[in-house]
Amino acid sequence: METKKIPVTVYVEMTPNPSTMKFVADKLLVENGATVEYTDPDQPMDSPLAQRLFNFPFISGIFIASNFITLTKNDLVEWEDIMLEVREYITQYLVSGKAVFNQQPSTTQHASSQEEENFIPLESTPANAREEKIVNILEEYIRPAVEGDGGAIHFKSFEVETGVLTVVLRGACSGCPSSTVTLKQGIQGLFNQMMPEVKEVVAEEL
């Protein structure tokens, strides 16, 4: 039985990270507000599309969220030389109606290279009202802007004694030269206004 083709448009957006490019589709790719990241082609993965994208020798990382895919390249090529080829490939894959995931993830996940078909959840569940307030601020005020840049931000922990909030940055934000500025000026500035007990915001590296 032939897979039914569906019209899909994919356009490309630059991100603050010169190594990454954001490919945006006019359809939802991952449901439930989940995000998934693969940083090594040898990792077990539940995404047939990610497996195929890693066949491009210059792709070193794949981040999928909402209706976009953020791809990280190595230093062997420039985006201007490969961008149209990758966009056309993603478009044709989605038009063919093939699945992005074998099974839609239900949480924010980072593929584990340790155990087959296992994923490491990145988000921590808020343990109290203070942490719930932090998560709400991240979700309402910060996540949309970060996703606009091809990345994602997730709550990891909050130390009451020191006032240190630890977050996880993924996608284009991971390893981005401007991410430190974003943390210190943008996110920290917002918490200074809305929740002064957060004294410092730091990013955890996986």
C-alpha positions, 0 to 999 in steps of 0.5 A: 500500500502506497503511503499517501503524500501530504503537502508540507512546507519547510523553511529555514531560519538562522539561529544565534549559534553559527553551527546550527540551522533551524528547519521549520515545518508547517506541521507538528513533528513532536507532540505533548510539548516534548523535545528530543535530542540526538548528539551521536549517530551511534546512539539508539534512536526512535526517530527514522527521520533522525537516523536518515539525517545522520547519513549526511556526513556533516550532521553532528547533532539533531534536536526536534521540538514542536514543528521544527528540527535544529541541525548541528553541522561539523566544521567541514562545510558551510551552511550556505553550501548544504542548506537547500539540499537538507531542506529539500530532503526533510521536505520530501520525507515529510511529504511522503507521510513517513513517521518522524518517530516510531512512537511519539515521546511523552517527555523531554528526552536526550537519547542515551548512548548507554542503553538501547532504546532508552532515553534520559529525561532532562526535566525535573519535576517541581518538588514544591510551590517555589519550583512550580513558580520557576517552571511557570516563568520558564514556560510562559516567558522564556521557552517561546523565545528560546524555541524561536532561536531553535533551542529549548530550556528546561528546569533542572534544580533550584538551591534555596540556600544559594539561590542558584537555578540550574537549567538545561539548554538544548538544540541551538542553545547548547554550545552557543557562544551567546547562550551565556549572555542570554543566561546572564542578561535575559533570563537572569534579568527576568527572574530579578524582576519576577522572583528575586530569590533566584540569585544566579542562573546556570546551565548544566552541560550533558 
